[in-house]
Amino acid sequence: MNTFFQLFVSGLATGSIYALAAIGFTLLWQASQTINFAQGEFIMLPAFFVLAGTQFLGLSFPVAMAIAVVLSLLLLGLGFKRIIIDPLLPHGVLPIVIATIALGILMKEGVKQFYTAEALPFPALFSDRTLNVLGAAISVQDIAVLLIALGAVALLQLFLNGTKIGRCMQATAQNPNVAEILGVPVRRMILYTFLINAALAFLASILISPIYLAKFSNGETLGLIAFIAAIVGGFNQIRGALAGGLLIGVIDNLSAAYISASYRSAVPLILLIIIILVRPQGLLGKAEGRTV
Amino acid sequence: MSKHSLLTLVAGLSILILLPFTQSNYGVFVLCSWLVYSISAMGLNLTLGYAGQVSLAQASFMGIGAYMTALMTMAGVPWPAAMIAAMVSCFVIGFLLGYPALRVQHHFLAFITLAFNALVVLVLRNEEWLTGGTYGIVGVPRPEVFGLPTQTPLAFYFFVLALFVLMAAGLYAIIRSPWGRAFKALRENPIRANSLGVDIRQTTLLAFAIGSSYGGLAGSLLAQLTQFIDPHSFGLTISLKVLLMVIVGGAGFFFGPILGALLIVLAPEFLRFTEGYYLMIYATLVIVLMVFCPTGLLGLVERARTAMKLRQNPNATTWEAGR
């Protein structure tokens, strides 16, 4: 029972990081019908910005973090939208899928060639002490990760529901044409969405890198899991992506311990297939009407 | 078919027949893998270019075909039976996989096939008693055609070429048939096609299943070509590679995937001097191509041709010029 509780909490912690990635994914889809196949690499990269700052430029950790945030927003938010998505958007989903796949390869290979192919330790933001909760050893890091990630999601929800910009963004996601008629600056709202996705990717990156080490190939699994989490939870819902992320995190941990270590990664995939077959709109999603 | 295109076809075939004689053994190997990947990409083109459904599982069908052929021929089953069995099972699996996925249409087939491919690789890796796990299977026998062995690269090339021509002809017939026209109608405007009596689900399902069986055959040939197979050769990256072949060449054009496969099989050979930067250059080229010409290279040719016709006859509308 203790092990179960332990696995459950650490599953929630990694799950909350998956949720950040999945939410970014969902936001991009809603705002601009962009399926970002490079999402995993978006999460891999910011950690390397920080490492490059501290190792090559000799910056202190907080300064390197600050620069990494700015770089992430510029490259993964603004640059990604301007250079890749904007020209491709009129041509439908498929060219974007291909281009983001290629972008993912480019980012992965870039880190491998220009930085390192090794897995680098990333400074932990919190102590790795463990607390004794009801006989189970729960690490402080897990708790902190969970709180920060959930806090970020709560802030995002507040922003989307409570501010004018946030509501304009929602209107854009629901129906860009009507939003435009009502005077919402649709293009800018879409840009904000890309910036938020970049910020979420940065956050996920610095939260997950201390746990899994920073490595160029991290994005492969992360991207796939973010993807699965978004669909399982509900592709058109933020809370769906959150639930999906947490669920996949927990299931992943538990199935590694209780089912089979070698088929561990099969469990989320099977879950994905079942969800698509039984409830294609996701656990918390609303069914989308088919447009004629 | 006009006289002009018939001539082009004959010329193309003669080049394909004569080309290997000018090549080293390695050159023939590269040509063979081009033809094999072309078959796979042709199948995906049917799903993607003609029926408009994104599948990310073409490599897993190649894997199923390759392992079935390898295991069956090594157990003593004659190769034609093994290859036909591989194609039929891929057709059936494609049907079973697509049946529920196509119920919900658009991007869901992409997601399901993505998960399916990852699952197939996991099974191939973990079920060591059958598949040899990560070590794969070594020593897949080459077929003996009418008593002639195909051990030499040249002989095997002609075996692959024969099947390639057969499959291409098959695809051409499918596209020209009422079915094939239904695929196209569906891609252009599903609702209109539906109102004209095309069963959307059945038609896309059929396209997907046929496309998958093409993948199965390509896998069979790949196993015999390399005589060694492992799970790594059928992962998601390979599916993406095949998808890229279709897109780069031009989805929905008959010769698109063949051209795309040529470029993507040859690209590593030409970019070898760049060493580690190869994949980065490759990825950049793909992004640039997508940004400037999302319809692929043949789409670019088509666009140029339309522009030329418009210049000759300025009064024609774009639509007429495109005919």
Interface residues (C-beta under 8 A of the other chain):
Chain A: I35 I83 I84 P87 L88 H91 G92 V93 L94 P95 I96 V97 I98 A99 I101 A102 L103 I105 L106 E109 G110 K112 Q113 L224 F227 I228 I231 S262 Y263 S265 A266 L269 I270 L272 I273 I276 L277 P280 R290 V292
Chain B: L48 V54 P100 A101 R103 V104 Q105 H107 F108 A110 F111 I112 L114 A115 F116 A118 L119 L122 R125 N126 I191 L240 L243 L244 I247 A251 G276 Y277 L279 M280 Y282 A283 T284 V286 I287 M290 V291 F292 P294 T295
